[in-house]
């Protein structure tokens, strides 16, 4: 049986309600959703405050509640054909209730409870989360025809909203359970011997609790969708593309694309809803990010087959910064008019980029290199990267040296676990290297700024001679006198893989030197035999992806214009004109047309390659190549 969330990408609006918002007019609340062409709303139901007249003594009723706000809204959303996913947050508990249940509290490294704006942090292993949260979910699911549940901040929360780190929970419940299951003491830092076991303990217990919560609501009504930030027990995998000032800016340009690709590629058939977060950050929740950043995030959600998801604090009518509203309404309306093209799509990719646990700059740098060179690639989580899944790709990219992949496909391995920070060193690209590595005629060396494991990890054919650290000041002394011809920065192993035993992806993510990107592309092309299924003259600032739609008997060529980003600023993208795209095909196309501009495009077919030219690219465009018969 197909459930409602499996019918195709939806258009979700999250109104993360403040407690004062329950005084809003429910009719106007639903009308505002309709103005955005939304067909799903993520609505605060309970947890920190109950926005309905709860009967449970441990569920804090919203003090501003005058009637049954949840009931009034859901009556109207059902009449309007809008699905309602009920949001709950069990990570905090009102201090008036928490005072009587200290065993429900999270405990800091100092053994203290943490209270923030009258809300006490709770522990995942305490009775409130383990037992009472299930009673709250059951009450809401039995009382209201909700279409889904979303659990916010599910897991072990160690920071407050000011991002103050309070440490791993040291409560008696955690200590007892960890001792029983792992035969050890709770770690107090990442350096403790028990920390690796604690990470596994966290993952296991988080998944187990969410599965129990999912089972509790589905026992009442199987059509209730579960929505969470992890795949275990989840029907709708939710992520957020938001700005976090403490993590550094600018934002990762491909954030929304990465999130959607990781889910759709790793977990085929799972719905993915990646939120374009309206506000800047927690301390600036009433101010919006650039409207062009919000539009970019939604465009990337769209073209990769994800739900559109727009997340605001409060109601839509209550927003005091509405600069993006016109763009969001237009994008949602466009999706509503053309949703059949974005339903049931699957990527057409040559390369697999494995996302390791604890992804970092090496992964993101390799992502950028592939995307900026228009390589068609999927992103699959390390947890599901098995031999059968990897067989579908011409090349596998593993951006972490510890990744143990079972595959018969050629692999490009990058990165090192070394800690030494090397500076003043280079890799020489010698004439003999250029006999195999193309595209490097004007480049004789690239710099190394970081760790390196000399000699690589395998016997094989070496490329890039190591130039050890040398003088780099004053200018008169800036020259090198040694080249280690037997120490290599790139090795082709006897099995046919390629190893780059330094953090070349991190170099590109942090410094974006074109020389490093060219080396990666040369390795893919010249040593691993990658023959791209798509070529284009689009600049690197245009993201290009291809997806098949068997149901609509067409192939989609999606182009997203990234020219609006300038450092930390996001402006309107500069139109890019006359982009030519050529892609391999095994059947003659009937027609090509651009959805956004609503124009037909001329096609040429030669030797199994179809080519077309897009006259102009604004923010994004989807070119539909239609085929007759069955795919």
C-alpha positions as CSV (number, residue, x, y, z in Angstrom):
1,X,0.0,0.0,0.0
2,X,1.3,3.5,-0.9
3,X,1.0,6.0,1.9
4,X,0.4,9.7,1.4
5,X,4.0,10.7,1.9
6,X,5.1,8.3,-0.8
7,X,3.1,10.0,-3.6
8,X,5.7,12.5,-4.5
9,X,7.4,15.7,-3.2
10,X,5.1,17.8,-1.1
11,X,5.2,21.5,-0.3
12,X,5.6,22.0,3.5
13,X,5.5,25.1,5.6
14,X,6.7,24.9,9.2
15,X,5.2,27.4,11.5
16,X,7.3,26.9,14.7
17,X,4.7,28.5,17.0
18,X,5.5,30.6,20.0
19,X,3.2,30.1,22.9
20,X,1.5,33.4,22.2
21,X,0.6,32.4,18.7
22,X,-2.3,30.2,19.8
23,X,-4.4,33.3,19.9
24,X,-4.3,33.6,16.1
25,X,-7.4,33.2,14.0
26,X,-7.4,29.5,12.8
27,X,-9.2,30.5,9.6
28,X,-6.6,33.1,8.7
29,X,-3.8,30.7,9.7
30,X,-5.0,28.1,7.1
31,X,-5.6,30.8,4.4
32,X,-2.0,32.0,4.8
33,X,-0.8,28.4,4.0
34,X,-3.0,28.3,0.9
35,X,-1.5,31.5,-0.3
36,X,1.8,29.7,-0.4
37,X,0.4,26.7,-2.2
38,X,1.4,24.5,0.8
39,X,-0.1,21.1,1.1
40,X,1.6,20.1,4.4
41,X,2.0,22.1,7.6
42,X,4.4,21.2,10.4
43,X,2.5,22.4,13.5
44,X,3.5,22.6,17.1
45,X,1.3,20.2,19.0
46,X,3.0,19.4,22.3
47,X,6.0,18.6,24.4
48,X,7.4,21.9,25.7
49,X,3.8,23.3,25.7
50,X,0.6,21.6,24.7
51,X,-1.4,23.6,22.2
52,X,-4.5,21.6,23.0
53,X,-6.3,20.9,26.3
54,X,-4.2,17.9,27.4
55,X,-5.4,15.6,30.1
56,X,-2.0,14.5,31.2
57,X,-0.6,16.1,34.4
58,X,3.0,16.0,33.1
59,X,2.2,17.8,29.9
60,X,2.5,21.5,30.3
61,X,-0.6,23.3,28.9
62,X,0.0,26.5,27.0
63,X,-1.0,29.3,29.4
64,X,-2.2,31.4,26.5
65,X,-4.6,28.6,25.2
66,X,-8.2,29.8,25.1
67,X,-9.7,26.9,23.3
68,X,-8.5,23.8,21.4
69,X,-6.1,25.5,18.9
70,X,-4.7,22.3,17.5
71,X,-8.2,20.9,17.0
72,X,-9.5,24.1,15.3
73,X,-6.5,24.2,12.9
74,X,-6.7,20.5,12.0
75,X,-10.4,20.8,11.2
76,X,-9.6,23.5,8.7
77,X,-6.5,22.0,7.2
78,X,-8.4,18.8,6.5
79,X,-11.1,20.8,4.8
80,X,-8.5,22.6,2.7
81,X,-6.7,19.4,1.7
82,X,-3.6,20.2,3.7
83,X,-1.8,17.5,5.7
84,X,-0.8,18.3,9.3
85,X,2.4,16.9,10.9
86,X,2.3,17.4,14.6
87,X,5.5,18.7,16.1
88,X,6.7,17.6,19.6
89,X,9.8,18.5,21.6
90,X,10.6,16.3,24.6
91,X,14.1,17.6,25.1
92,X,12.9,20.3,27.6
93,X,10.2,20.3,30.4
94,X,8.6,23.2,32.1
95,X,10.3,23.8,35.4
96,X,7.1,23.6,37.4
97,X,6.7,20.0,36.4
98,X,10.4,19.2,36.3
99,X,10.8,20.3,39.9
100,X,9.0,17.2,41.1
101,X,10.9,14.8,39.0
102,X,14.7,15.3,39.3
103,X,15.3,11.8,37.9
104,X,14.0,13.1,34.5
105,X,16.7,15.7,34.3
106,X,19.8,15.8,32.1
107,X,22.9,16.3,34.4
108,X,25.9,18.3,33.3
109,X,29.5,17.4,33.9
110,X,29.1,19.3,37.2
111,X,26.2,17.1,38.1
112,X,23.7,20.0,37.8
113,X,20.4,20.3,36.0
114,X,20.3,22.9,33.1
115,X,17.4,25.3,33.0
116,X,16.9,27.7,30.1
117,X,14.1,30.3,30.1
118,X,12.1,28.2,32.5
119,X,12.6,24.9,30.6
120,X,14.7,22.1,32.2
121,X,16.7,19.9,29.9
122,X,15.6,16.3,30.1
123,X,17.6,13.1,29.6
124,X,16.8,10.6,26.8
125,X,17.2,7.7,29.3
126,X,14.9,9.3,32.0
127,X,11.2,8.2,32.5
128,X,9.9,11.4,30.9
129,X,11.4,10.6,27.5
130,X,11.3,6.8,27.8
131,X,7.7,6.6,29.0
132,X,5.8,9.8,29.3
133,X,6.6,11.0,25.8
134,X,4.9,7.9,24.4
135,X,1.8,8.8,26.4
136,X,1.7,12.3,25.1
137,X,2.1,11.0,21.5
138,X,-0.7,8.5,22.0
139,X,-3.0,11.1,23.5
140,X,-2.6,13.4,20.5
141,X,-2.8,10.6,17.9
142,X,-6.0,9.2,19.5
143,X,-7.7,12.6,19.9
144,X,-6.8,14.2,16.5
145,X,-6.6,12.9,12.9
146,X,-3.0,14.1,12.6
147,X,-1.1,13.0,9.4
148,X,2.3,12.7,11.0
149,X,4.5,13.3,14.0
150,X,7.9,15.1,14.1
151,X,10.1,14.8,17.1
152,X,12.4,17.9,17.5
153,X,15.8,17.6,19.2
154,X,15.5,13.9,19.5
155,X,18.7,12.5,21.0
156,X,21.3,13.6,23.5
157,X,21.3,17.3,23.8
158,X,24.5,18.8,25.3
159,X,24.1,22.5,24.5
160,X,21.6,25.1,25.4
161,X,20.2,27.7,23.0
162,X,23.2,30.0,23.7
163,X,25.3,27.1,22.5
164,X,26.9,26.6,25.9
165,X,28.3,23.1,26.1
166,X,27.4,21.3,29.3
167,X,29.0,18.0,28.6
168,X,27.8,14.4,28.2
169,X,24.9,13.6,30.5
170,X,26.0,12.2,33.8
171,X,22.6,11.3,35.3
172,X,22.0,8.1,37.2
173,X,19.8,6.7,34.3
174,X,22.6,7.2,31.8
175,X,25.2,5.8,34.1
176,X,23.2,2.7,34.9
177,X,22.2,1.9,31.3
178,X,25.7,2.5,29.9
179,X,27.2,0.2,32.6
180,X,24.6,-2.5,31.8
181,X,25.0,-2.4,28.0
182,X,28.7,-1.4,27.7
183,X,30.2,-2.4,31.0
184,X,31.9,0.9,31.5
185,X,31.7,4.3,33.0
186,X,30.3,7.3,31.2
187,X,32.9,9.4,29.4
188,X,33.5,13.0,30.5
189,X,35.4,14.0,27.3
190,X,36.1,12.7,23.8
191,X,39.6,11.6,25.0
192,X,38.2,9.1,27.5
193,X,38.7,5.4,26.7
194,X,34.9,4.8,26.8
195,X,34.1,7.5,24.3
196,X,33.9,5.3,21.2
197,X,31.6,2.8,23.0
198,X,29.5,5.8,24.1
199,X,29.0,7.0,20.6
200,X,27.7,3.6,19.6
201,X,25.5,3.6,22.7
202,X,24.1,7.0,21.8
203,X,23.3,5.9,18.2
204,X,21.7,2.7,19.4
205,X,19.6,4.2,22.2
206,X,18.4,7.1,20.1
207,X,17.3,4.8,17.3
208,X,15.6,2.5,19.8
209,X,13.5,5.3,21.4
210,X,12.4,6.7,18.1
211,X,11.3,3.3,16.9
212,X,9.3,2.9,20.0
213,X,7.7,6.3,19.5
214,X,7.0,5.5,15.9
215,X,5.4,2.2,16.9
216,X,3.2,3.9,19.5
217,X,1.5,6.2,16.9
218,X,1.4,3.7,14.1
219,X,-0.4,1.2,16.5
220,X,-3.1,3.8,16.7
221,X,-3.2,4.6,13.0
222,X,-0.7,3.2,10.5
223,X,-1.2,6.2,8.1
224,X,0.6,8.5,10.6
225,X,3.9,9.4,9.1
226,X,7.0,9.6,11.3
227,X,9.4,12.4,10.6
228,X,12.9,12.8,12.1
229,X,16.5,13.7,11.5
230,X,17.7,10.1,11.2
231,X,16.6,7.2,8.9
232,X,15.8,4.6,11.7
233,X,12.1,4.2,11.9
234,X,11.5,7.3,9.8
235,X,9.1,7.8,6.9
236,X,10.1,11.4,6.2
237,X,13.8,12.2,6.7
238,X,14.0,15.9,7.7
239,X,17.0,18.1,7.5
240,X,17.6,21.8,7.7
241,X,19.6,24.2,5.6
242,X,20.3,27.0,8.1
243,X,22.9,29.5,9.0
244,X,24.8,28.8,12.2
245,X,27.0,31.7,13.1
246,X,29.2,29.7,15.5
247,X,30.0,27.2,12.8
248,X,31.5,29.9,10.5
249,X,30.2,31.5,7.4
250,X,29.7,31.7,4.5
251,X,27.2,28.9,4.2
252,X,28.0,25.8,2.1
253,X,26.7,26.7,-1.3
254,X,25.4,23.2,-2.0
255,X,23.8,22.7,1.5
256,X,20.3,21.9,0.3
257,X,21.5,19.8,-2.7
258,X,23.8,17.8,-0.4
259,X,21.0,17.1,2.1
260,X,18.5,16.0,-0.4
261,X,21.0,13.9,-2.5
262,X,22.3,12.1,0.6
263,X,18.8,10.9,1.5
264,X,17.4,10.1,-1.9
265,X,20.6,8.4,-3.0
266,X,21.1,6.5,0.3
267,X,17.6,5.5,1.0
268,X,15.6,5.1,-2.2
269,X,11.9,5.6,-1.7
270,X,12.3,7.6,1.5
271,X,10.7,11.0,1.5
272,X,13.1,13.9,2.2
273,X,12.1,17.3,3.5
274,X,15.0,19.8,3.7
275,X,14.0,23.0,5.4
276,X,15.0,26.4,4.1
277,X,15.3,28.1,7.4
278,X,13.9,31.6,7.2
279,X,15.8,33.2,10.1
280,X,19.5,33.9,10.5
281,X,20.2,32.0,13.7
282,X,18.8,31.3,17.2
283,X,19.6,34.8,18.6
284,X,18.2,36.4,15.4
285,X,15.0,34.4,14.9
286,X,13.0,37.4,13.9
287,X,15.3,38.4,11.1
288,X,15.4,36.6,7.8
289,X,18.4,35.5,5.7
290,X,18.8,36.9,2.3
291,X,15.7,36.2,0.2
292,X,18.0,34.9,-2.5
293,X,19.5,32.4,-0.2
294,X,16.1,31.1,0.7
295,X,15.2,30.9,-3.0
296,X,18.4,29.0,-3.7
297,X,17.8,26.5,-1.0
298,X,14.3,25.9,-2.3
299,X,15.5,25.6,-5.9
300,X,18.0,22.9,-4.9
301,X,15.4,21.1,-2.9
302,X,13.2,21.0,-6.0
303,X,15.7,19.9,-8.6
304,X,17.0,16.9,-6.6
305,X,13.5,15.5,-5.9
306,X,13.0,16.7,-2.4
307,X,10.0,18.3,-0.7
308,X,9.9,22.1,-0.7
309,X,10.2,23.0,3.0
310,X,10.0,26.6,4.3
311,X,10.5,27.1,8.1
312,X,9.5,30.2,10.0
313,X,9.3,31.1,13.7
314,X,5.6,31.9,14.5
315,X,2.8,32.3,11.9
316,X,3.3,33.4,8.3
317,X,1.2,36.5,9.0
318,X,3.4,37.3,12.0
319,X,6.6,37.6,10.1
320,X,8.2,41.1,10.4
321,X,10.8,40.4,7.8
322,X,8.9,39.3,4.6
323,X,11.5,40.0,1.9
324,X,11.5,36.5,0.6
325,X,7.7,36.0,0.6
326,X,7.2,36.7,-3.1
327,X,10.0,34.3,-4.2
328,X,8.8,31.6,-1.9
329,X,5.2,31.9,-3.1
330,X,6.3,31.8,-6.7
331,X,8.5,28.8,-6.2
332,X,5.8,26.9,-4.4
333,X,3.3,27.8,-7.1
334,X,5.6,26.7,-9.8
335,X,6.1,23.4,-8.1
336,X,2.4,22.9,-7.7
337,X,1.9,23.5,-11.4
338,X,4.7,21.1,-12.5
339,X,4.9,18.6,-9.7
340,X,4.4,15.6,-12.0
341,X,7.8,16.2,-13.5
342,X,9.5,16.1,-10.1
343,X,7.6,13.0,-8.9
344,X,9.3,9.6,-9.0
345,X,12.6,10.8,-10.3
346,X,16.0,9.1,-9.9
347,X,19.5,10.4,-10.5
348,X,21.6,9.5,-13.5
349,X,25.1,9.5,-12.1
350,X,28.6,8.3,-13.1
351,X,30.4,8.7,-9.7
352,X,29.5,7.8,-6.1
353,X,30.8,10.1,-3.3
354,X,30.7,8.2,0.0
355,X,29.7,10.4,2.9
356,X,31.8,9.2,5.9
357,X,30.6,9.3,9.5
358,X,31.8,12.6,11.0
359,X,31.9,14.2,7.6
360,X,34.3,17.1,7.4
361,X,36.1,19.5,5.1
362,X,37.6,16.6,3.1
363,X,34.1,15.4,2.1
364,X,32.8,18.9,1.4
365,X,35.8,19.8,-0.7
366,X,35.5,16.7,-2.8
367,X,31.8,17.5,-3.2
368,X,32.6,21.0,-4.5
369,X,35.2,19.7,-7.0
370,X,32.8,17.2,-8.5
371,X,29.9,19.7,-8.6
372,X,31.9,22.6,-10.0
373,X,33.2,20.3,-12.8
374,X,29.7,19.1,-13.5
375,X,30.4,15.5,-12.7
376,X,27.2,13.6,-12.3
377,X,27.5,12.0,-8.8
378,X,25.4,10.5,-6.0
379,X,26.0,10.8,-2.3
380,X,25.6,7.7,-0.2
381,X,26.0,7.4,3.5
382,X,28.9,5.1,4.7
383,X,26.3,3.1,6.6
384,X,24.6,1.8,3.4
385,X,27.6,1.7,1.0
386,X,27.6,-2.0,0.4
387,X,29.0,-3.9,-2.5
388,X,25.7,-4.2,-4.4
389,X,25.0,-0.4,-4.1
390,X,28.5,0.5,-5.3
391,X,28.3,-1.6,-8.4
392,X,26.1,0.9,-10.1
393,X,28.9,3.5,-10.5
394,X,31.9,3.9,-12.8
395,X,34.1,5.3,-10.0
396,X,33.7,5.5,-6.2
397,X,35.2,8.5,-4.3
398,X,36.1,7.8,-0.6
399,X,37.1,11.1,1.1
400,X,38.4,9.4,4.3
401,X,41.4,7.0,4.6
402,X,39.6,4.8,7.1
403,X,36.7,4.0,4.9
404,X,36.7,0.2,4.3
405,X,34.7,-0.3,1.2
406,X,33.7,-3.7,-0.3
407,X,33.7,-3.0,-4.0
408,X,35.0,-4.1,-7.3
409,X,34.7,-0.6,-8.7
410,X,37.8,1.7,-9.1
411,X,38.1,3.9,-6.0
412,X,39.7,7.3,-5.5
413,X,40.8,7.6,-1.9
414,X,41.8,10.9,-0.4
415,X,42.8,12.2,2.9
416,X,45.1,11.3,5.8
417,X,44.7,10.8,9.6
418,X,48.1,12.5,10.1
419,X,48.2,15.4,12.6
420,X,51.4,17.2,11.6
421,X,50.8,20.5,10.0
422,X,53.2,20.9,7.2
423,X,53.9,24.2,5.4
424,X,56.4,25.4,2.9
425,X,56.0,22.1,1.0
426,X,54.8,21.2,-2.5
427,X,54.2,18.4,-5.0
428,X,56.0,18.6,-8.3
429,X,54.1,17.7,-11.4
430,X,56.9,16.3,-13.5
431,X,57.0,15.8,-17.3
432,X,56.6,12.0,-16.8
433,X,53.5,12.7,-14.7
434,X,52.0,14.8,-17.5
435,X,52.3,11.9,-19.9
436,X,49.4,10.3,-17.9
437,X,47.7,13.3,-16.3
438,X,46.2,15.7,-18.7
439,X,45.0,19.3,-18.3
440,X,48.1,20.3,-16.4
441,X,50.3,21.8,-19.1
442,X,50.6,25.2,-17.4
443,X,51.0,23.8,-13.9
444,X,54.3,22.3,-12.5
445,X,53.5,22.1,-8.8
446,X,50.8,22.5,-6.2
447,X,51.2,23.5,-2.6
448,X,50.8,21.3,0.5
449,X,49.4,23.0,3.6
450,X,48.6,20.4,6.2
451,X,49.2,16.7,7.0
452,X,50.8,14.2,4.6
453,X,51.7,10.6,5.0
454,X,54.8,10.3,2.9
455,X,55.1,7.3,0.6
456,X,51.3,6.7,0.4
457,X,49.8,3.5,1.6
458,X,50.4,1.1,-1.2
459,X,52.9,-0.1,-3.8
460,X,52.1,1.0,-7.3
461,X,52.8,3.8,-9.8
462,X,53.7,7.1,-8.2
463,X,52.8,10.5,-9.4
464,X,53.6,14.0,-8.0
465,X,57.1,14.1,-6.4
466,X,57.2,15.5,-2.9
467,X,59.1,18.8,-2.3
468,X,59.8,18.9,1.4
469,X,59.4,22.0,3.5
470,X,61.8,24.7,2.5
471,X,62.5,28.4,3.2
472,X,59.6,30.8,2.6
473,X,61.0,34.0,3.8
474,X,62.5,36.5,3.3
475,X,61.9,36.5,-0.5
476,X,65.5,36.2,-1.3
477,X,65.6,32.8,0.4
478,X,62.4,31.4,-1.1
479,X,63.6,28.5,-3.2
480,X,63.9,24.8,-2.8
481,X,66.8,22.5,-3.3
482,X,65.4,19.1,-2.8
483,X,62.8,16.9,-4.6
484,X,62.0,13.5,-3.2
485,X,61.3,11.6,-6.4
486,X,60.5,8.4,-4.5
487,X,57.9,10.1,-2.2
488,X,54.6,10.6,-4.0
489,X,51.5,12.7,-3.5
490,X,49.4,10.4,-5.7
491,X,49.6,6.6,-6.2
492,X,47.9,4.3,-8.6
493,X,47.7,1.0,-6.7
494,X,48.3,-2.5,-8.3
495,X,44.5,-3.1,-8.0
496,X,43.8,0.0,-10.1
497,X,42.6,2.4,-7.4
498,X,44.1,5.8,-6.8
499,X,45.3,7.1,-3.4
500,X,46.0,10.7,-2.6
501,X,47.5,10.5,0.9
502,X,46.9,14.1,1.9
503,X,43.8,16.2,2.4
504,X,43.3,17.5,-1.1
505,X,39.6,17.9,-0.6
506,X,40.2,20.0,2.6
507,X,42.6,22.1,0.6
508,X,39.9,22.9,-1.9
509,X,37.2,23.5,0.6
510,X,39.3,25.9,2.6
511,X,41.3,27.6,-0.1
512,X,39.7,26.6,-3.5
513,X,42.9,26.5,-5.5
514,X,42.1,25.4,-9.0
515,X,45.4,23.3,-9.2
516,X,44.1,20.9,-6.5
517,X,40.8,20.5,-8.3
518,X,42.6,19.8,-11.6
519,X,44.6,17.0,-10.0
520,X,41.4,15.3,-8.8
521,X,39.8,15.6,-12.2
522,X,42.9,14.2,-13.9
523,X,43.0,11.2,-11.5
524,X,39.3,10.5,-12.3
525,X,39.7,10.9,-16.0
526,X,43.1,9.6,-16.8
527,X,43.8,7.0,-14.1
528,X,40.4,5.7,-13.3
529,X,38.9,6.0,-16.8
530,X,35.9,8.2,-16.0
531,X,34.0,9.0,-19.2
532,X,31.3,11.5,-18.2
533,X,27.8,11.0,-19.4
534,X,27.3,14.8,-19.5
535,X,29.4,17.6,-20.8
536,X,28.6,21.3,-20.7
537,X,30.2,24.7,-21.3
538,X,28.4,26.0,-18.2
539,X,30.7,27.9,-15.8
540,X,31.5,26.3,-12.4
541,X,29.0,28.5,-10.8
542,X,26.2,26.6,-12.5
543,X,25.1,23.4,-10.7
544,X,24.0,20.8,-13.3
545,X,22.2,17.5,-12.4
546,X,20.3,14.9,-14.5
547,X,17.4,12.8,-13.3
548,X,15.2,10.3,-15.0
549,X,11.4,10.3,-14.6
550,X,10.1,6.9,-15.9
551,X,6.5,7.7,-15.0
552,X,6.5,10.9,-17.2
553,X,8.7,9.2,-19.8
554,X,11.3,12.0,-19.7
555,X,14.7,13.0,-18.5
556,X,15.3,16.2,-16.6
557,X,18.4,18.3,-16.9
558,X,18.4,20.7,-14.0
559,X,20.6,23.8,-13.8
560,X,20.9,26.0,-10.7
561,X,22.6,29.4,-10.9
562,X,25.0,30.1,-8.0
563,X,26.4,33.4,-9.2
564,X,24.5,35.3,-6.5
565,X,26.9,34.3,-3.7
566,X,29.6,36.8,-3.0
567,X,31.5,35.7,0.1
568,X,28.9,35.9,2.9
569,X,26.4,37.8,0.8
570,X,23.6,36.3,-1.4
571,X,22.4,38.5,-4.1
572,X,20.1,37.9,-7.1
573,X,22.0,35.6,-9.5
574,X,23.4,37.1,-12.7
575,X,21.6,35.4,-15.7
576,X,23.9,33.0,-17.6
577,X,23.2,32.8,-21.3
578,X,23.6,30.2,-24.1
579,X,24.6,27.2,-22.0
580,X,25.1,24.1,-24.1
581,X,24.6,20.6,-22.6
582,X,25.3,17.3,-24.2
583,X,24.4,14.0,-22.6
584,X,24.5,10.3,-23.6
585,X,21.2,8.7,-24.5
586,X,20.1,5.2,-25.6
587,X,16.9,6.3,-27.4
588,X,15.9,9.2,-29.7
589,X,14.2,12.1,-27.9
590,X,11.0,13.6,-29.1
591,X,11.1,17.1,-27.7
592,X,12.9,19.3,-25.2
593,X,11.3,22.2,-23.4
594,X,12.3,24.5,-20.4
595,X,9.7,24.5,-17.6
596,X,10.6,27.8,-16.0
597,X,10.8,29.9,-19.2
598,X,8.1,27.8,-21.0
599,X,10.0,27.6,-24.3
600,X,10.9,24.7,-26.6
601,X,14.5,24.0,-27.2
602,X,16.1,22.6,-30.4
603,X,17.8,19.2,-30.1
604,X,20.6,17.6,-32.0
605,X,21.3,13.8,-31.9
606,X,24.6,12.5,-33.0
607,X,26.4,9.2,-32.2
608,X,24.3,8.5,-29.1
609,X,24.6,12.0,-27.7
610,X,21.8,14.6,-27.5
611,X,22.7,18.2,-27.3
612,X,20.8,21.4,-26.6
613,X,21.4,25.0,-25.8
614,X,19.5,26.9,-23.0
615,X,19.2,30.6,-24.0
616,X,19.1,32.0,-20.4
617,X,19.4,30.7,-16.9
618,X,18.0,32.9,-14.1
619,X,17.9,31.2,-10.6
620,X,17.2,27.7,-12.0
621,X,15.7,25.9,-14.9
622,X,14.6,22.4,-15.6
623,X,14.9,21.2,-19.1
624,X,12.5,18.3,-19.9
625,X,13.7,15.9,-22.6
626,X,10.7,13.8,-23.6
627,X,10.9,10.2,-24.9
628,X,8.2,8.1,-26.5
629,X,7.3,4.6,-25.4
630,X,8.7,2.9,-22.3
631,X,12.0,3.7,-20.6
